[in-house]
Amino acid sequence: MSKATILFKVYPSDPDKVPQTMDSIKAAMNPSGMQAQEVAFGIKLIKVLFVYDPKQTGSSQLEEQLKKVPGVSEIEVEEESLM
C-alpha cells in the first residue's frame, strides 16, 4: 500500500501566537510533523507534514481541514510526493 506525503506552509493569523496555532493544528488534525520557522522581519510560518493514504484521503481534503483550524491565515503546499 503506497503512502503520500504533503508539506504545507501555514501562515498564522497572529505571528505572536504561533505556539497556540501549533497546538490547535495538533489537536484538530494530528500531523506527522510540525516545525515553526521565522522567515524574515517578524514573519513566522509553521511547516506541517502529513503522511496519508491517497486512496482514503486527498491532499485537497487535508488543505480544507487545515484552513478551518483557528489561528490559520494562509496555506501553501510546499511539497507533495508518493512514498
N, C-alpha and C positions, 0 to 999 in steps of 0.2 A: 504494500500500500504506500503510495507516494505522499509526501507531505509538501506543503508550500510554506514559504516564509514571506513576511511582509514587514518592512521597516517604515514607520511613519515618523515624520517630524510634526510635533504638536506644539503649537504656539499658545501659551496660556493667555487668558484674558487679562490677568494681572501678573506681571513679572515678579512681584514680591510674594506671590502665593504659589510658587512652583511646588513646594513640598505638599501643600494641600491638594493641588491639582493632581499630583502623582498618586496621592492616597486615594483620590476619587476614581482615578483610572484603574488602580489595582482592585478596588472594591467592586467596580462595575464590570470589569472585563477580564481580569486575571491574565495579564500579558506574560509572555515567556521571558521578557527582559525589558528594562527601562533604565534610562540614564538622563540626568539633567545636563545641559550644556549651555554655557554662555557664548553667544555669538559675537556681539560687539555692542558697545555703547549702552549697556544695560539690557540689551535684548537677550532673553533666555528662551530656550526651547527644550522640549522633552523628546527624546528618541524612544519610541515604543516598538518593541518587536513582538510579533505573533507568529507562532508555528501552528498551522491548521491543516485540516484535511480538505482539499479543494472540492471533493465530491459532496461534502456536507455543508460547507460554508464558503462564501465567496469573499474576495477582498473588498468588494463594494459594501457588503453587509457589515464587515468589521469597521469600515470607514464611517458608515452611517451610525453605528452604535457609538463610536468614539466621539462623533460630533455632538451627541446628546449628553455627554458627561459634563457635569458642572465645572466651570473654570476653563473649558477648552474653547479657544477662539478660532483658530485656523488649523488646517491639517494639510500636509503634503505627503505623498508617497515618495520615499527616498529610494527604496529598492524592493523588488519583488522577485522571488525565484522559486524554483522547484528543488527539492532535496533528493 
